[in-house]
């Protein structure tokens, strides 16, 4: 159900439920977390940068962290550059490090 709702949200150019969407980045289901980050990325929800950065730094799943790094690059927020550089240097997963180094 959550994945279907995220799929619908991704097809909308304007979405007002960004706080609920950001909340899904901590869902127990890895697919829901990853898709929530991807939808935030697609909608360019700049006010969710802090949430997406937390995901990039702390999510247990490498695919979710990589999606978050990609989203951060697309947001174009210069305040996350140092954090992305740290992830590119220190993350345990090579794919995540690559996404943090070249996020968009």
Number of C-alpha atoms within 10 A of each C-alpha: 7 15 15 10 12 19 14 11 21 19 12 11 8 12 13 8 10 18 11 10 22 22 13 19 26 17 14 9 12 17 16 22 27 25 21 32 32 21 22 27 24 17 18 17 18 16 13 18 22 14 16 29 19 15 23 29 19 13 20 11 16 20 18 26 30 27 24 33 32 25 28 31 20 15 21 15 11 9 11 17 15 10 16 25 14 15 23 22 15 13 18 11 15 14 15 29 23 17 22 29 19 14 21 13
